[in-house]
Amino acid sequence: MLWGGPERRKSVRVQIRMTIQVQLQGQPRFYEAISLDLSMSGSRLLLHQHLPHCTPVYLEFRLPGALQNLYCPAHVVWCQNTTTSLMPGSESTFLMGVEFTSPPRDVRKALKRFIADRLKRAPQALAD
């Protein structure tokens, strides 16, 4: 992990496992990632690709129960090698934190509704 200081999370996060497509800015290739949690400001992801700190990315995902995909720019806050059985394959697996950068209005609204609903149904959110 690149950042070793105290917790700097800005908002409540909820645990969620869903597929997120990660695209490097200016490149046609997408990397498939699995989210571990989600907040109004970002997400923690597992993927098979190491991405350096501050790498700009574009995320595509669909929240559970939603009909449409959401698209959001972000950047890598930290990335570390990990061992986990959550991602199939024999390749290296990396745990990565991304922060949303200027999320579009539809993304902010959908995240707000989703997180509020999750907190009502299962208040096991991870606090600030």
C-alpha positions as CSV (number, residue, x, y, z in Angstrom):
1,M,0.0,0.0,0.0
2,L,1.4,3.4,-0.9
3,W,-0.5,5.3,1.8
4,G,0.5,4.2,5.3
5,G,-1.0,7.0,7.4
6,P,-4.2,7.3,9.3
7,E,-7.5,6.5,7.7
8,R,-8.5,9.4,5.4
9,R,-11.9,8.2,4.1
10,K,-14.3,11.1,3.6
11,S,-17.6,9.2,3.6
12,V,-19.5,6.2,4.9
13,R,-18.9,3.1,2.8
14,V,-21.0,0.0,2.4
15,Q,-19.8,-3.5,1.5
16,I,-20.8,-4.6,-2.0
17,R,-19.4,-7.2,-4.3
18,M,-20.1,-6.3,-8.0
19,T,-18.2,-6.3,-11.2
20,I,-16.7,-3.0,-12.2
21,Q,-15.0,-2.3,-15.6
22,V,-11.9,-0.2,-15.3
23,Q,-10.6,1.6,-18.3
24,L,-7.3,3.5,-18.4
25,Q,-7.7,7.0,-19.7
26,G,-7.1,7.1,-23.5
27,Q,-6.9,3.3,-23.9
28,P,-9.6,1.0,-25.4
29,R,-8.9,-1.9,-23.1
30,F,-11.0,-2.6,-20.0
31,Y,-9.9,-4.5,-16.9
32,E,-12.5,-6.4,-14.9
33,A,-12.4,-5.6,-11.2
34,I,-14.5,-6.7,-8.2
35,S,-15.6,-4.1,-5.8
36,L,-15.4,-4.8,-2.1
37,D,-17.0,-1.6,-0.8
38,L,-18.4,1.6,-2.2
39,S,-18.9,5.2,-0.9
40,M,-19.9,8.5,-2.3
41,S,-16.3,9.3,-2.8
42,G,-14.8,6.0,-4.1
43,S,-14.4,2.3,-4.0
44,R,-12.0,-0.5,-3.0
45,L,-11.4,-2.9,-5.9
46,L,-9.7,-6.2,-6.6
47,L,-8.1,-6.7,-10.1
48,H,-5.3,-8.5,-11.9
49,Q,-3.6,-5.3,-13.0
50,H,-1.3,-3.1,-11.0
51,L,-2.1,0.6,-11.5
52,P,0.2,3.3,-10.2
53,H,-0.9,5.9,-7.7
54,C,-2.7,8.8,-9.4
55,T,-3.5,6.9,-12.6
56,P,-6.7,8.3,-14.1
57,V,-9.3,5.7,-14.8
58,Y,-12.9,5.5,-16.0
59,L,-15.3,3.2,-14.2
60,E,-18.4,1.5,-15.6
61,F,-20.7,-0.4,-13.2
62,R,-24.3,-1.3,-12.5
63,L,-25.6,-1.1,-9.0
64,P,-27.7,-4.1,-7.8
65,G,-31.3,-3.6,-8.9
66,A,-30.4,-0.8,-11.4
67,L,-31.4,-1.0,-15.0
68,Q,-28.6,1.2,-16.4
69,N,-24.8,1.2,-16.1
70,L,-23.1,4.2,-14.4
71,Y,-20.0,5.8,-15.8
72,C,-17.6,7.7,-13.6
73,P,-14.1,9.2,-13.8
74,A,-11.7,8.3,-10.9
75,H,-8.1,8.0,-10.0
76,V,-6.0,5.5,-8.2
77,V,-5.3,6.5,-4.6
78,W,-3.3,3.3,-3.6
79,C,-2.6,-0.1,-5.0
80,Q,-1.0,-3.2,-3.3
81,N,-0.4,-6.8,-4.1
82,T,-2.6,-9.2,-2.2
83,T,-3.5,-12.9,-2.0
84,T,-7.2,-13.6,-2.1
85,S,-9.5,-16.3,-3.4
86,L,-12.1,-13.7,-4.4
87,M,-10.7,-13.3,-7.9
88,P,-10.4,-16.4,-10.1
89,G,-7.2,-17.0,-12.0
90,S,-3.6,-17.7,-11.2
91,E,-2.4,-14.2,-12.0
92,S,-1.3,-11.7,-9.3
93,T,-4.2,-9.9,-7.6
94,F,-4.1,-6.3,-6.5
95,L,-6.2,-4.4,-4.0
96,M,-6.7,-0.9,-5.1
97,G,-8.5,2.2,-3.8
98,V,-10.0,4.6,-6.3
99,E,-11.4,8.1,-5.6
100,F,-14.2,9.4,-7.9
101,T,-13.2,12.6,-9.6
102,S,-16.1,14.9,-10.5
103,P,-18.8,12.1,-10.6
104,P,-21.7,13.0,-12.9
105,R,-25.0,14.0,-11.3
106,D,-26.7,10.7,-12.2
107,V,-23.9,8.8,-10.5
108,R,-24.1,10.9,-7.3
109,K,-27.8,10.5,-7.1
110,A,-27.7,6.7,-7.7
111,L,-24.9,6.3,-5.2
112,K,-26.8,8.3,-2.6
113,R,-30.0,6.3,-3.0
114,F,-28.1,3.0,-3.0
115,I,-26.0,3.7,0.1
116,A,-29.0,5.1,2.0
117,D,-31.0,2.0,1.1
118,R,-28.1,-0.3,2.2
119,L,-27.7,1.5,5.5
120,K,-31.5,1.1,6.2
121,R,-31.5,-2.6,5.4
122,A,-28.2,-3.6,6.9
123,P,-26.5,-1.0,9.1
124,Q,-23.1,-2.8,8.9
125,A,-21.5,0.1,6.9
126,L,-18.0,0.9,7.7
127,A,-17.8,4.2,9.4
128,D,-15.4,7.1,8.6
